[in-house]
Amino acid sequence: MAAPVPSPGSAASRAVAAAARLADEPADHRFKGLPPNAADRTLGELAAERRSLFTGGFTTPVLALSAERLEHNLTALADYTARHGLAFAPHGKTSMAPQLFARQLQHGAWGITLAVPHQVRVARAYGVPRIFLANELVDAAALRWLAAELDADPDFRLVCYVDSPQGVALMDEALRAAGARRPVEVVIELGAGAGARTGARTQAECAAVAEAVAATGTLRLVGVAGYEGEVPDADLAAVRGWLRQLAEVAAALDAAGHFADAEEIVVSAGGSAWFDAVADAFAELPELSAPVLKLLRSGAYVSHDDGHYHRLTPFNRHPDEGALQAAFTLWTQVVSRPEAGQAFLNAGKRDAAYDLELPQPYAVRGTDGTVRPATGLAVTGLNDQHARVRVEEGTALEVGEWVGLGMSHPCTIFDKWQAIPVADADGTVTDLIRTFF
Ligand SMILES: Cc1ncc(COP(=O)(O)O)c(C=O)c1O
């Protein structure tokens, strides 16, 4: 299914046009896995040749993103958020791919969430008009750049976390020194509990941060936010409890008049593991003094995975609401079978996600092009450039065959690859996704 066509002049169409520039880059040695005999083409020309991932000269290891599954996932969360009255700012740190940011905007996203200033610069370089920076920002050089970026483009909107009066003071000082003309919109981050990550821990601390923001001329308080994925020992009850606290903080700050300068009040939470709880909690938010932008920030959904998120997706609890599909395959090649029961693939930590669990073989492509299930194979360890595979007795596996691996954790799959072939189900490569980590 084709992505929705953005209306001319819209934010999505500007991001699509900006990302299209990436097609002009040379498809050369800088990018792992691309065909050596395409080095004189651009990425766009290579995609236009519609080569086969398997026989078109791509070299192993090569990471492939399924065109159909990617589109399925983009549509699934766009539909889910629309159905639940949520605005969507998918977390862009997952892919760091301007072409995917543009696709997410085409699918109706409000903007893109990011974590650190470099990521914001990438998004701005590729025309993303609205950014939710889900992190504290106390770096004076980055704030100087941000102030200039905001002043240069009245259509650029950035909303950023704050969680302490000290952080607020540093932001204020840096923005004043930069001569910032537009205030930076901020939301107070509520931490996900004792021992969790960033974020003020109590309502009183949130109020103190709000007072500190009010005392600046450079910041404008527009809401509250946090990340339920960091709730210690998270289960549905604990996540729901934390979301209730977030709603209480929003209501208390609103009642105290802290959002008086906000045209809309931003309330944001939500990754890819608990968006059902977020949708429920946001549906029950109390009425506030201005319209509420209920902002979900899932990132991993875009490629989904064969491990962690496969187990955790809320669609397991709500199959009637949709499903996600694991869209990555890391195609590797058997380079050695030095002992019975042992095989080595030519992909390792440089190529595969391994921070949550090891990759799993799921398909073998024989040298004659036939594909069979990878029954009897298991990855037992990774070196930098090798995967060690246990081969059960009686399992056929030859040097030269390709082994397709499924992986766990989208963020650490994307970040190993700077140009990722997008392939149709029959292996035809139709696009190359450029990433910036
Ligand atoms: C603050 C914040 N928001 C949203 C997300 C997205 O969550 P997920 O990766 O589960 O999609 C993350 C992920 O780490 C995050 O740290």
The ligand as a MOL file (V3000), in Angstrom:
LIG
                    3D

  0  0  0     0  0            999 V3000
M  V30 BEGIN CTAB
M  V30 COUNTS 16 16 0 0 0
M  V30 BEGIN ATOM
M  V30 1 C 11.4230 9.3790 26.7220 0
M  V30 2 C 11.0760 8.3240 25.7520 0
M  V30 3 N 9.9290 8.4160 25.0650 0
M  V30 4 C 9.5630 7.5010 24.1510 0
M  V30 5 C 10.3720 6.4060 23.8890 0
M  V30 6 C 9.9460 5.4040 22.8500 0
M  V30 7 O 9.7300 4.1420 23.3660 0
M  V30 8 P 9.8650 2.8130 22.4920 0
M  V30 9 O 11.3030 2.6880 22.1310 0
M  V30 10 O 9.3730 1.7210 23.3760 0
M  V30 11 O 9.0150 2.9940 21.2870 0
M  V30 12 C 11.5720 6.2560 24.5980 0
M  V30 13 C 12.4470 5.1100 24.3540 0
M  V30 14 O 13.4630 4.9080 24.9560 0
M  V30 15 C 11.9410 7.2500 25.5370 0
M  V30 16 O 13.0870 7.1700 26.2360 0
M  V30 END ATOM
M  V30 BEGIN BOND
M  V30 1 1 1 2
M  V30 2 1 2 3
M  V30 3 2 2 15
M  V30 4 2 3 4
M  V30 5 1 4 5
M  V30 6 1 5 6
M  V30 7 2 5 12
M  V30 8 1 6 7
M  V30 9 1 7 8
M  V30 10 2 8 9
M  V30 11 1 8 10
M  V30 12 1 8 11
M  V30 13 1 12 13
M  V30 14 1 12 15
M  V30 15 2 13 14
M  V30 16 1 15 16
M  V30 END BOND
M  V30 END CTAB
M  END
